[in-house]
Amino acid sequence: MTTALFNPRKHSLARGNTLVLASVFISIPLSHFPHLRPSLLLLLPALVSLIGTAETVRCIQRRWSLYHGAVILCIYMDLMAVSLVLFFLLYPYFLWISAGR
């Protein structure tokens, strides 16, 4: 018997949060964090974090409840994590372009 965590047809808040947080923790060493370097490998954590955010959005309910409010907080957390991963991905390229001028 499989749980909702491993069944993609069922909504799972834990799966969405796990995907997003794992992608953030993977993107930190891939970007060589204190000294950000451009790497196309960061596209994978960016894609995984977007998939995790979509999974979290799937869990939202139509009527307001405490669960609905918690899902909205998780969506905000996911958006901050996605922006961090995209910052790690895009910032070195912007520095490289601005240094060329």
Backbone as JSON Lines, residues from 0, in Angstrom:
{"i":0,"aa":"M","n":[0.84,-1.18,0.0],"ca":[0.0,0.0,0.0],"c":[0.89,1.24,0.0]}
{"i":1,"aa":"T","n":[0.74,2.09,-1.0],"ca":[1.56,3.29,-1.09],"c":[0.88,4.45,-0.39]}
{"i":2,"aa":"T","n":[1.66,5.34,0.13],"ca":[1.12,6.51,0.79],"c":[0.92,7.62,-0.22]}
{"i":3,"aa":"A","n":[0.32,8.7,0.21],"ca":[0.09,9.84,-0.67],"c":[1.4,10.53,-1.05]}
{"i":4,"aa":"L","n":[2.43,10.3,-0.27],"ca":[3.71,10.93,-0.56],"c":[4.31,10.43,-1.86]}
{"i":5,"aa":"F","n":[4.09,9.16,-2.18],"ca":[4.68,8.58,-3.38],"c":[3.69,8.44,-4.53]}
{"i":6,"aa":"N","n":[2.43,8.78,-4.33],"ca":[1.42,8.67,-5.36],"c":[1.17,10.05,-5.98]}
{"i":7,"aa":"P","n":[1.62,10.29,-7.21],"ca":[1.47,11.64,-7.79],"c":[0.03,12.01,-8.11]}
{"i":8,"aa":"R","n":[-0.89,11.07,-8.1],"ca":[-2.28,11.39,-8.38],"c":[-2.99,12.0,-7.18]}
{"i":9,"aa":"K","n":[-2.45,11.8,-5.99],"ca":[-3.05,12.36,-4.78],"c":[-2.33,13.64,-4.38]}
{"i":10,"aa":"H","n":[-3.07,14.56,-3.79],"ca":[-2.47,15.8,-3.3],"c":[-1.64,15.51,-2.06]}
{"i":11,"aa":"S","n":[-0.44,16.08,-2.01],"ca":[0.41,15.87,-0.85],"c":[1.2,17.15,-0.56]}
{"i":12,"aa":"L","n":[0.89,17.77,0.55],"ca":[1.6,18.97,0.96],"c":[3.04,18.64,1.35]}
{"i":13,"aa":"A","n":[3.23,17.48,1.94],"ca":[4.58,17.07,2.35],"c":[5.48,16.85,1.13]}
{"i":14,"aa":"R","n":[4.94,16.3,0.06],"ca":[5.74,16.08,-1.16],"c":[6.17,17.41,-1.77]}
{"i":15,"aa":"G","n":[5.25,18.36,-1.82],"ca":[5.59,19.67,-2.38],"c":[6.66,20.38,-1.58]}
{"i":16,"aa":"N","n":[6.5,20.39,-0.25],"ca":[7.49,21.06,0.6],"c":[8.84,20.35,0.55]}
{"i":17,"aa":"T","n":[8.82,19.03,0.48],"ca":[10.07,18.28,0.41],"c":[10.82,18.56,-0.88]}
{"i":18,"aa":"L","n":[10.1,18.62,-1.98],"ca":[10.74,18.92,-3.27],"c":[11.37,20.3,-3.26]}
{"i":19,"aa":"V","n":[10.65,21.28,-2.73],"ca":[11.17,22.65,-2.74],"c":[12.38,22.78,-1.81]}
{"i":20,"aa":"L","n":[12.28,22.27,-0.61],"ca":[13.41,22.4,0.33],"c":[14.62,21.6,-0.13]}
{"i":21,"aa":"A","n":[14.4,20.43,-0.72],"ca":[15.53,19.65,-1.25],"c":[16.21,20.39,-2.39]}
{"i":22,"aa":"S","n":[15.43,21.05,-3.23],"ca":[16.05,21.79,-4.34],"c":[16.85,22.98,-3.84]}
{"i":23,"aa":"V","n":[16.4,23.62,-2.76],"ca":[17.17,24.73,-2.19],"c":[18.49,24.22,-1.61]}
{"i":24,"aa":"F","n":[18.43,23.12,-0.86],"ca":[19.65,22.59,-0.26],"c":[20.61,22.04,-1.29]}
{"i":25,"aa":"I","n":[20.12,21.56,-2.41],"ca":[20.99,21.08,-3.48],"c":[21.59,22.25,-4.26]}
{"i":26,"aa":"S","n":[20.84,23.34,-4.4],"ca":[21.33,24.47,-5.2],"c":[22.44,25.24,-4.5]}
{"i":27,"aa":"I","n":[22.52,25.17,-3.18],"ca":[23.57,25.92,-2.47],"c":[24.96,25.41,-2.83]}
{"i":28,"aa":"P","n":[25.25,24.1,-2.74],"ca":[26.6,23.68,-3.16],"c":[26.81,23.75,-4.68]}
{"i":29,"aa":"L","n":[25.75,23.61,-5.46],"ca":[25.92,23.7,-6.91],"c":[26.31,25.1,-7.36]}
{"i":30,"aa":"S","n":[25.9,26.11,-6.6],"ca":[26.22,27.49,-6.99],"c":[27.52,27.98,-6.38]}
{"i":31,"aa":"H","n":[28.18,27.15,-5.57],"ca":[29.41,27.54,-4.85],"c":[29.11,28.8,-4.04]}
{"i":32,"aa":"F","n":[28.19,28.7,-3.11],"ca":[27.45,29.81,-2.52],"c":[28.24,31.08,-2.19]}
{"i":33,"aa":"P","n":[29.26,31.1,-1.36],"ca":[29.82,32.43,-1.09],"c":[30.37,33.11,-2.34]}
{"i":34,"aa":"H","n":[30.89,32.32,-3.26],"ca":[31.43,32.85,-4.51],"c":[30.59,32.3,-5.65]}
{"i":35,"aa":"L","n":[29.51,32.98,-5.97],"ca":[28.55,32.48,-6.95],"c":[29.21,32.36,-8.32]}
{"i":36,"aa":"R","n":[29.07,31.19,-8.91],"ca":[29.61,30.92,-10.24],"c":[28.48,30.44,-11.14]}
{"i":37,"aa":"P","n":[28.52,30.8,-12.42],"ca":[27.46,30.36,-13.32],"c":[27.53,28.85,-13.54]}
{"i":38,"aa":"S","n":[26.38,28.21,-13.5],"ca":[26.3,26.77,-13.72],"c":[24.91,26.44,-14.26]}
{"i":39,"aa":"L","n":[24.88,25.74,-15.37],"ca":[23.61,25.33,-15.93],"c":[22.99,24.16,-15.17]}
{"i":40,"aa":"L","n":[23.76,23.54,-14.27],"ca":[23.21,22.48,-13.44],"c":[22.12,23.0,-12.49]}
{"i":41,"aa":"L","n":[22.11,24.31,-12.27],"ca":[21.09,24.89,-11.39],"c":[19.72,24.91,-12.04]}
{"i":42,"aa":"L","n":[19.64,24.58,-13.32],"ca":[18.33,24.49,-13.96],"c":[17.5,23.35,-13.38]}
{"i":43,"aa":"L","n":[18.17,22.25,-12.98],"ca":[17.44,21.13,-12.4],"c":[16.8,21.47,-11.06]}
{"i":44,"aa":"P","n":[17.52,22.06,-10.09],"ca":[16.84,22.46,-8.85],"c":[15.76,23.52,-9.07]}
{"i":45,"aa":"A","n":[15.97,24.4,-10.06],"ca":[14.94,25.4,-10.35],"c":[13.67,24.73,-10.85]}
{"i":46,"aa":"L","n":[13.82,23.76,-11.73],"ca":[12.66,23.04,-12.25],"c":[11.97,22.23,-11.15]}
{"i":47,"aa":"V","n":[12.76,21.58,-10.3],"ca":[12.18,20.79,-9.2],"c":[11.45,21.69,-8.21]}
{"i":48,"aa":"S","n":[11.99,22.86,-7.94],"ca":[11.31,23.76,-7.01],"c":[10.0,24.29,-7.6]}
{"i":49,"aa":"L","n":[9.96,24.52,-8.91],"ca":[8.71,24.93,-9.54],"c":[7.68,23.81,-9.52]}
{"i":50,"aa":"I","n":[8.11,22.58,-9.7],"ca":[7.2,21.44,-9.62],"c":[6.67,21.28,-8.2]}
{"i":51,"aa":"G","n":[7.53,21.47,-7.2],"ca":[7.11,21.4,-5.81],"c":[6.12,22.5,-5.45]}
{"i":52,"aa":"T","n":[6.31,23.69,-6.01],"ca":[5.37,24.78,-5.77],"c":[4.02,24.46,-6.39]}
{"i":53,"aa":"A","n":[4.03,23.9,-7.59],"ca":[2.77,23.5,-8.23],"c":[2.07,22.42,-7.41]}
{"i":54,"aa":"E","n":[2.83,21.52,-6.83],"ca":[2.24,20.48,-5.99],"c":[1.62,21.08,-4.73]}
{"i":55,"aa":"T","n":[2.25,22.1,-4.17],"ca":[1.68,22.77,-3.0],"c":[0.4,23.51,-3.36]}
{"i":56,"aa":"V","n":[0.38,24.14,-4.52],"ca":[-0.82,24.86,-4.96],"c":[-1.98,23.9,-5.18]}
{"i":57,"aa":"R","n":[-1.69,22.67,-5.59],"ca":[-2.75,21.67,-5.78],"c":[-3.48,21.35,-4.48]}
{"i":58,"aa":"C","n":[-2.84,21.58,-3.34],"ca":[-3.42,21.21,-2.04],"c":[-4.37,22.26,-1.49]}
{"i":59,"aa":"I","n":[-4.51,23.39,-2.15],"ca":[-5.36,24.45,-1.61],"c":[-6.83,24.06,-1.74]}
{"i":60,"aa":"Q","n":[-7.63,24.48,-0.76],"ca":[-9.05,24.15,-0.75],"c":[-9.89,25.37,-1.12]}
{"i":61,"aa":"R","n":[-11.13,25.13,-1.51],"ca":[-12.0,26.24,-1.92],"c":[-12.48,27.06,-0.73]}
{"i":62,"aa":"R","n":[-12.83,26.42,0.36],"ca":[-13.32,27.14,1.53],"c":[-12.15,27.4,2.48]}
{"i":63,"aa":"W","n":[-12.23,28.54,3.18],"ca":[-11.16,28.88,4.1],"c":[-11.26,28.01,5.34]}
{"i":64,"aa":"S","n":[-10.09,27.54,5.79],"ca":[-9.95,26.81,7.05],"c":[-8.52,27.03,7.52]}
{"i":65,"aa":"L","n":[-8.18,26.47,8.66],"ca":[-6.8,26.6,9.12],"c":[-5.84,25.87,8.19]}
{"i":66,"aa":"Y","n":[-6.28,24.77,7.61],"ca":[-5.45,24.05,6.64],"c":[-5.21,24.93,5.41]}
{"i":67,"aa":"H","n":[-6.25,25.63,4.95],"ca":[-6.13,26.53,3.81],"c":[-5.1,27.63,4.1]}
{"i":68,"aa":"G","n":[-5.16,28.19,5.31],"ca":[-4.2,29.22,5.7],"c":[-2.78,28.68,5.76]}
{"i":69,"aa":"A","n":[-2.62,27.45,6.24],"ca":[-1.29,26.84,6.3],"c":[-0.75,26.58,4.91]}
{"i":70,"aa":"V","n":[-1.62,26.19,3.98],"ca":[-1.18,25.97,2.6],"c":[-0.74,27.29,1.97]}
{"i":71,"aa":"I","n":[-1.43,28.37,2.26],"ca":[-1.03,29.68,1.73],"c":[0.34,30.07,2.28]}
{"i":72,"aa":"L","n":[0.59,29.83,3.57],"ca":[1.92,30.1,4.12],"c":[2.99,29.25,3.45]}
{"i":73,"aa":"C","n":[2.67,28.0,3.16],"ca":[3.62,27.13,2.47],"c":[3.88,27.62,1.04]}
{"i":74,"aa":"I","n":[2.86,28.16,0.4],"ca":[3.04,28.71,-0.96],"c":[3.98,29.91,-0.91]}
{"i":75,"aa":"Y","n":[3.83,30.76,0.11],"ca":[4.74,31.9,0.26],"c":[6.17,31.42,0.5]}
{"i":76,"aa":"M","n":[6.33,30.37,1.31],"ca":[7.66,29.81,1.55],"c":[8.23,29.26,0.25]}
{"i":77,"aa":"D","n":[7.39,28.59,-0.54],"ca":[7.86,28.04,-1.81],"c":[8.28,29.15,-2.77]}
{"i":78,"aa":"L","n":[7.54,30.25,-2.8],"ca":[7.9,31.35,-3.69],"c":[9.24,31.98,-3.29]}
{"i":79,"aa":"M","n":[9.48,32.08,-1.99],"ca":[10.79,32.6,-1.55],"c":[11.91,31.64,-1.92]}
{"i":80,"aa":"A","n":[11.66,30.35,-1.79],"ca":[12.68,29.36,-2.14],"c":[12.94,29.35,-3.64]}
{"i":81,"aa":"V","n":[11.88,29.46,-4.44],"ca":[12.06,29.51,-5.9],"c":[12.85,30.75,-6.29]}
{"i":82,"aa":"S","n":[12.56,31.88,-5.67],"ca":[13.31,33.09,-6.0],"c":[14.77,32.98,-5.57]}
{"i":83,"aa":"L","n":[15.07,32.28,-4.49],"ca":[16.46,32.06,-4.08],"c":[17.2,31.19,-5.1]}
{"i":84,"aa":"V","n":[16.57,30.13,-5.54],"ca":[17.2,29.24,-6.53],"c":[17.39,29.99,-7.85]}
{"i":85,"aa":"L","n":[16.41,30.78,-8.26],"ca":[16.56,31.55,-9.5],"c":[17.62,32.64,-9.35]}
{"i":86,"aa":"F","n":[17.77,33.19,-8.15],"ca":[18.85,34.14,-7.9],"c":[20.2,33.46,-8.07]}
{"i":87,"aa":"F","n":[20.36,32.26,-7.49],"ca":[21.61,31.52,-7.66],"c":[21.87,31.22,-9.12]}
{"i":88,"aa":"L","n":[20.82,30.99,-9.9],"ca":[20.97,30.66,-11.31],"c":[21.3,31.88,-12.16]}
{"i":89,"aa":"L","n":[20.62,33.0,-11.94],"ca":[20.71,34.13,-12.86],"c":[21.71,35.21,-12.46]}
{"i":90,"aa":"Y","n":[21.99,35.38,-11.19],"ca":[22.86,36.47,-10.75],"c":[24.27,36.41,-11.35]}
{"i":91,"aa":"P","n":[24.94,35.26,-11.4],"ca":[26.27,35.25,-12.01],"c":[26.26,35.65,-13.49]}
{"i":92,"aa":"Y","n":[25.19,35.33,-14.2],"ca":[25.11,35.72,-15.61],"c":[24.93,37.22,-15.75]}
{"i":93,"aa":"F","n":[24.16,37.84,-14.86],"ca":[24.01,39.28,-14.9],"c":[25.33,39.98,-14.56]}
{"i":94,"aa":"L","n":[26.09,39.43,-13.62],"ca":[27.4,39.99,-13.32],"c":[28.33,39.86,-14.5]}
{"i":95,"aa":"W","n":[28.28,38.74,-15.19],"ca":[29.15,38.5,-16.35],"c":[28.8,39.46,-17.48]}
{"i":96,"aa":"I","n":[27.52,39.72,-17.68],"ca":[27.1,40.64,-18.74],"c":[27.49,42.05,-18.39]}
{"i":97,"aa":"S","n":[27.3,42.46,-17.14],"ca":[27.64,43.83,-16.75],"c":[29.15,44.06,-16.7]}
{"i":98,"aa":"A","n":[29.95,43.05,-16.46],"ca":[31.41,43.2,-16.44],"c":[31.96,43.35,-17.85]}
{"i":99,"aa":"G","n":[31.24,42.87,-18.84],"ca":[31.71,42.96,-20.23],"c":[31.57,44.35,-20.81]}
{"i":100,"aa":"R","n":[30.79,45.2,-20.18],"ca":[30.6,46.55,-20.7],"c":[31.56,47.53,-20.14]}
